[in-house]
Amino acid sequence: MKKFITPLFYIGNLLAIIGIAINTKYEFGPYFTVIGGTMAALAQLNSPYKGGNKNIKRLLRQQTFASIFFIASGASMLYLHNNEWIMFASIAAVLYLYTAFRIPIEEKKENQK
């Protein structure tokens, strides 16, 4: 089970990004975004952090929220049909970008102790 979590996370995020990119040309773009965000959120929820570093726990929780924002982005593409999805996708992107840089720094600090 554990060997499926990492590919699930990467494939989910890739699907979410593809869904956002093709949203303007194809009708099925929102479905990719919702499915990809759900896959990434499931991967995050099924791989809890076992360490004691509170900063890393907080950053991983932020990644889970970013996945939820991807799901909200796809849902707003499907049901609202306006540009609200851009706000949700931007929040998700900023959270992922922030955590992508901060998690390795925190892990490096933890390993030096």
C-alpha positions in Angstrom: 0.0 0.0 0.0 2.8 2.4 0.9 4.5 2.1 -2.5 1.3 3.4 -4.2 1.0 6.6 -2.2 3.8 8.5 -3.8 2.8 7.8 -7.4 -0.8 8.6 -6.4 0.3 12.0 -5.1 2.4 12.8 -8.2 -0.2 11.6 -10.7 -3.0 13.4 -8.8 -1.1 16.7 -8.9 -0.2 16.2 -12.6 -3.9 15.5 -13.4 -4.9 18.6 -11.5 -2.4 20.8 -13.4 -3.4 19.3 -16.7 -7.1 19.9 -15.9 -6.4 23.5 -15.2 -4.3 23.9 -18.3 -6.9 22.4 -20.7 -9.9 24.0 -19.0 -10.4 26.7 -21.6 -10.3 24.4 -24.7 -12.0 21.2 -23.5 -15.1 20.4 -21.4 -13.4 17.6 -19.5 -10.7 19.8 -17.9 -12.6 20.3 -14.6 -13.0 16.5 -14.2 -9.2 16.1 -14.4 -8.8 18.8 -11.8 -11.3 17.3 -9.4 -10.0 13.7 -9.8 -6.4 14.9 -9.6 -7.0 17.0 -6.5 -8.9 14.1 -4.8 -6.0 11.7 -5.6 -3.5 14.0 -4.1 -5.6 14.6 -1.0 -6.1 10.9 -0.5 -2.3 10.4 -0.8 -1.7 13.1 1.7 -4.2 11.7 4.2 -2.9 8.1 3.9 0.7 9.1 4.6 0.8 10.7 8.0 4.1 12.2 9.3 5.6 10.0 12.1 8.2 12.5 13.4 7.8 15.0 16.1 8.7 18.2 14.2 5.7 20.5 14.4 6.8 22.6 11.5 6.9 19.7 9.1 3.5 18.6 10.4 2.1 22.1 9.7 3.6 22.1 6.2 2.2 18.7 5.3 -1.2 19.9 6.6 -0.8 22.9 4.3 -0.2 20.5 1.4 -3.5 18.8 2.2 -5.3 22.1 2.2 -3.7 22.8 -1.2 -5.2 19.6 -2.6 -8.6 20.6 -1.2 -8.2 23.9 -3.0 -7.5 22.0 -6.2 -10.8 20.1 -5.7 -12.6 23.4 -5.0 -11.1 24.8 -8.2 -12.4 21.9 -10.3 -15.8 22.2 -8.6 -16.0 25.9 -9.3 -15.1 25.2 -13.0 -18.0 22.7 -13.2 -20.7 24.6 -11.4 -19.9 28.3 -11.4 -18.6 28.6 -15.0 -16.9 31.9 -14.1 -13.3 32.8 -13.1 -13.6 31.9 -9.4 -11.6 28.8 -10.1 -8.5 30.9 -10.7 -8.5 32.0 -7.1 -8.7 28.5 -5.8 -6.0 27.3 -8.2 -3.7 30.2 -7.3 -4.0 29.5 -3.5 -3.2 25.8 -4.1 -0.2 26.7 -6.3 1.2 29.2 -3.7 0.7 26.6 -0.9 2.5 23.9 -2.9 5.3 26.2 -3.9 5.9 27.4 -0.3 5.8 23.8 1.1 8.0 22.5 -1.7 10.8 24.8 -0.5 10.2 24.7 3.3 9.9 21.0 3.9 13.4 20.1 2.7 14.8 22.9 4.8 13.0 21.7 7.9 14.0 18.1 7.3 17.6 19.2 6.9 17.4 21.1 10.2 15.9 18.0 11.9 18.7 15.7 10.6 21.4 18.1 11.8 20.2 17.9 15.5 
